[in-house]
Amino acid sequence: MKVLYAGSFDPITCGHLDLIKRCSDMFDQVVVTVFNNSAKKYMFTCEERVDYVRGAVKDLKNVTVESSDEMVAQYCRKNGIKVVIRGLRAVSDYEYELGLSSYNKFLNEDLETLFMVASPEYSFISSSGVKEIARYDEKFKDLVPENVVEPLRKKLGR
C-alpha cells in the first residue's frame, strides 16, 4: 500500500523522521510530500525543504520525496494515493487534524486519514519550536536530522 505523509517540513525534525521511519516499516511505499502553502511564510524555500527531507530519508528505500502546490485531496487523487498519514503530538493536534481530514474526505471521498501518535521522546517537537530554540541555543541540533543542522545555523546567521 502506498501512503502519503504530507507537511511543510520547515525544517524537517526528528519527530517527522521518526514517523516516516515507522511508516516505512508498515507500508510498501511512503510518499513524503512537501506542500507549499501560499498563506505561510517559510524560512527555507520549497526546494531546500525537499533536499533536507531527501537527505534525512536517503537510507529508506521505500520512501520518495516530492513537492506540490496542490491541495492534499487533489494530489492524492492524481497520484492514486488513498491513505494520508498524520502525526499527533497532543490532544490539541487532534482538533486541527480532524478538521483537515474532514475537508480532505469532502474533496476526495476515497481518501482516508490515519493518525499516528508521536513517540514520547518527540512529542514536544515542532518545526516552529526548533527554529526558536535554534536562534538561542545549540541544543536544537538534537531535534533535527544531522543534515539540517548547518543549513539552520547558516539561515539564522549563527
C-alpha positions as CSV (number, residue, x, y, z in Angstrom):
1,M,0.0,0.0,0.0
2,K,1.2,3.5,-0.9
3,V,0.6,6.2,1.7
4,L,1.2,10.0,1.8
5,Y,2.9,11.8,4.6
6,A,2.4,15.5,3.9
7,G,3.8,18.6,5.6
8,S,5.7,21.8,5.2
9,F,8.8,20.4,6.9
10,D,10.3,23.9,7.6
11,P,12.5,22.3,8.7
12,I,12.1,18.5,9.0
13,T,12.5,17.4,12.6
14,C,13.5,14.2,14.4
15,G,9.8,13.8,15.1
16,H,8.9,13.9,11.4
17,L,11.8,11.5,10.7
18,D,10.6,9.1,13.4
19,L,7.1,9.0,11.9
20,I,8.5,8.5,8.4
21,K,10.7,5.6,9.6
22,R,7.8,3.9,11.4
23,C,5.6,4.3,8.3
24,S,8.3,2.8,6.1
25,D,8.2,-0.3,8.3
26,M,4.4,-0.6,7.9
27,F,3.7,0.3,4.3
28,D,5.0,-0.7,0.9
29,Q,5.6,2.9,-0.3
30,V,5.7,6.2,1.6
31,V,5.4,9.3,-0.4
32,V,6.6,12.3,1.6
33,T,5.4,15.4,0.0
34,V,6.5,18.9,0.9
35,F,3.4,21.1,0.4
36,N,3.9,24.8,-0.3
37,N,1.1,26.8,1.3
38,S,1.0,30.3,-0.1
39,A,-0.5,31.6,3.1
40,K,2.6,30.6,5.1
41,K,5.9,32.3,5.4
42,Y,8.7,29.8,5.3
43,M,12.3,30.0,6.5
44,F,13.5,27.6,3.8
45,T,12.5,27.5,0.1
46,C,10.4,24.6,-1.1
47,E,13.5,23.2,-3.0
48,E,15.6,23.4,0.2
49,R,13.0,21.7,2.3
50,V,12.7,18.9,-0.3
51,D,16.5,18.5,-0.3
52,Y,16.7,18.3,3.5
53,V,13.9,15.7,3.6
54,R,15.6,13.7,0.9
55,G,18.9,13.8,2.8
56,A,17.2,12.7,6.0
57,V,15.4,9.7,4.4
58,K,18.1,8.7,1.9
59,D,18.5,5.2,3.6
60,L,14.8,4.4,3.5
61,K,14.4,2.5,0.2
62,N,10.6,2.7,0.1
63,V,10.4,6.4,0.7
64,T,10.2,9.0,-2.0
65,V,10.1,12.8,-1.6
66,E,8.2,15.2,-3.8
67,S,6.7,18.7,-3.6
68,S,3.4,20.1,-4.5
69,D,1.3,23.3,-4.6
70,E,-1.9,21.4,-4.9
71,M,-4.4,20.6,-2.2
72,V,-3.8,17.2,-0.5
73,A,-7.0,15.7,-1.7
74,Q,-6.3,16.6,-5.3
75,Y,-2.7,15.5,-5.1
76,C,-3.8,12.1,-3.7
77,R,-6.4,11.6,-6.4
78,K,-3.9,12.4,-9.1
79,N,-1.3,10.1,-7.7
80,G,-3.5,7.1,-6.8
81,I,-3.0,7.6,-3.0
82,K,-5.9,6.6,-0.8
83,V,-4.3,7.0,2.7
84,V,-2.8,10.1,4.3
85,I,-0.7,9.7,7.5
86,R,-0.9,12.5,10.1
87,G,1.1,12.7,13.3
88,L,-0.5,13.7,16.6
89,R,1.6,15.1,19.4
90,A,-1.1,16.3,21.8
91,V,-4.9,16.5,22.0
92,S,-4.7,20.0,20.5
93,D,-3.3,18.5,17.3
94,Y,-6.3,16.2,17.0
95,E,-8.8,19.1,16.7
96,Y,-6.8,20.7,13.9
97,E,-6.1,17.4,12.1
98,L,-9.7,16.3,12.4
99,G,-10.7,19.4,10.5
100,L,-8.1,18.8,7.8
101,S,-9.1,15.2,7.4
102,S,-12.8,16.2,7.1
103,Y,-12.0,18.7,4.3
104,N,-9.9,16.1,2.6
105,K,-12.7,13.5,2.8
106,F,-15.2,16.1,1.5
107,L,-12.9,16.8,-1.5
108,N,-11.9,13.2,-2.1
109,E,-14.3,10.6,-0.7
110,D,-11.9,7.8,-1.4
111,L,-9.2,9.3,0.9
112,E,-8.7,8.0,4.4
113,T,-6.6,9.6,7.1
114,L,-4.7,7.5,9.6
115,F,-3.5,9.3,12.8
116,M,-0.2,8.1,14.3
117,V,0.8,9.2,17.8
118,A,4.2,10.7,18.2
119,S,6.8,8.7,20.0
120,P,7.1,10.1,23.6
121,E,10.6,11.4,23.1
122,Y,9.5,13.5,20.1
123,S,6.0,14.6,21.3
124,F,7.1,18.1,22.1
125,I,9.0,18.9,18.9
126,S,7.6,21.3,16.3
127,S,9.3,23.0,13.4
128,S,8.5,26.4,14.9
129,G,9.8,25.4,18.3
130,V,13.0,24.1,16.7
131,K,13.5,27.4,14.8
132,E,13.0,29.4,18.1
133,I,15.5,27.3,20.0
134,A,18.0,27.4,17.2
135,R,18.1,31.2,17.5
136,Y,19.5,30.9,21.0
137,D,20.8,27.5,21.9
138,E,22.9,24.8,20.3
139,K,20.7,22.0,21.7
140,F,18.5,22.5,18.7
141,K,20.8,20.1,16.9
142,D,19.3,17.2,19.0
143,L,15.9,18.0,17.5
144,V,16.7,17.8,13.7
145,P,18.4,15.3,11.4
146,E,22.1,15.9,11.1
147,N,21.8,17.2,7.5
148,V,19.7,20.2,8.7
149,V,22.0,21.5,11.5
150,E,24.3,23.6,9.3
151,P,21.7,25.0,7.0
152,L,19.6,26.1,10.0
153,R,22.7,27.7,11.6
154,K,23.5,29.4,8.4
155,K,20.0,30.7,7.9
156,L,20.0,32.2,11.3
157,G,23.4,33.7,10.9
158,R,25.0,31.7,13.7
